[in-house]
Amino acid sequence: MAIADTLRSLASLHMLADNPAQAGHEADEAVAISRERWKADPAAAGDDLAKSLFLAALIQQELPAKCNLAREAATVAHDPQFKDNVSRLLQTCGPR
């Protein structure tokens, strides 16, 4: 989890530094690491994967890809407050 957290932090910093390409690479790597943890233990790693997916969705420029990432985040998240954050992002996606 610490590596995925670090990658998410780096991705956020790179977005603030106006480097979306690097942020996207870091977010993708965080998703890959988090997804492997989630496959091994969905209950323990669901929110971690959701955070990685949510960040990747925020970075993603193409709306269909952004919405797919956000939908997956909503599916794996356990934390109700985090689910609310994802729901707000999904409002920009329109009906499926």
C-alpha positions in Angstrom: 0.0 0.0 0.0 2.8 2.4 0.8 4.1 2.3 -2.8 0.6 3.0 -4.2 0.2 5.9 -1.7 3.5 7.4 -2.8 2.6 7.0 -6.5 -0.7 8.8 -5.9 1.1 11.6 -4.1 3.6 12.0 -6.9 0.8 12.0 -9.4 -1.0 14.7 -7.5 2.2 16.8 -7.4 2.8 16.3 -11.1 -0.7 17.5 -11.8 -0.1 20.6 -9.7 3.2 21.1 -11.7 1.2 20.9 -14.9 2.7 17.6 -16.0 -0.3 15.5 -16.7 1.6 12.9 -18.8 3.9 12.0 -15.8 0.9 12.1 -13.4 -0.9 9.7 -15.7 1.9 7.2 -15.6 2.2 7.4 -11.9 -1.6 7.0 -11.4 -1.6 4.0 -13.8 1.1 2.3 -11.8 -0.8 3.0 -8.6 -3.9 1.4 -10.1 -1.9 -1.7 -11.2 -0.3 -2.1 -7.7 -3.6 -1.5 -6.0 -5.5 -3.9 -8.3 -3.1 -6.7 -7.5 -3.6 -6.1 -3.8 -7.4 -6.0 -4.3 -7.4 -9.3 -6.2 -5.7 -10.9 -3.2 -8.0 -9.3 -0.5 -10.9 -7.2 -1.9 -12.2 -6.3 1.6 -8.9 -4.9 2.8 -7.8 -3.3 -0.5 -11.0 -2.0 -1.9 -10.7 1.6 -0.8 -7.0 1.7 -1.8 -7.9 0.6 -5.3 -10.8 3.1 -5.4 -8.5 5.9 -4.4 -6.1 5.0 -7.2 -8.9 4.7 -9.8 -10.4 8.0 -8.7 -7.1 9.8 -9.1 -6.6 8.2 -12.5 -10.1 9.3 -13.4 -9.4 12.9 -12.4 -6.2 12.9 -14.5 -7.8 11.3 -17.5 -8.8 13.7 -20.2 -11.0 11.5 -22.3 -14.5 11.4 -20.8 -15.4 7.7 -21.6 -12.1 6.5 -20.0 -12.6 9.0 -17.0 -16.1 7.6 -16.5 -15.0 4.0 -16.7 -12.4 4.5 -14.1 -14.9 6.4 -11.8 -17.5 3.6 -12.2 -14.9 1.0 -11.2 -13.9 3.1 -8.2 -17.5 3.3 -7.1 -17.8 -0.5 -7.4 -14.8 -1.4 -5.3 -15.0 1.4 -2.7 -16.2 0.6 0.8 -16.0 4.0 2.5 -19.4 5.8 2.2 -17.8 9.2 2.1 -15.4 8.2 -0.6 -18.3 6.7 -2.6 -20.0 10.1 -2.3 -16.9 11.8 -3.9 -16.9 9.3 -6.7 -20.7 9.8 -7.2 -20.1 13.5 -7.7 -17.5 12.8 -10.4 -19.9 10.3 -12.0 -22.5 13.1 -12.4 -20.3 14.6 -15.1 -20.6 11.3 -17.0 -24.3 11.4 -17.7 -26.4 8.2 -18.2 -24.6 5.1 -19.1 
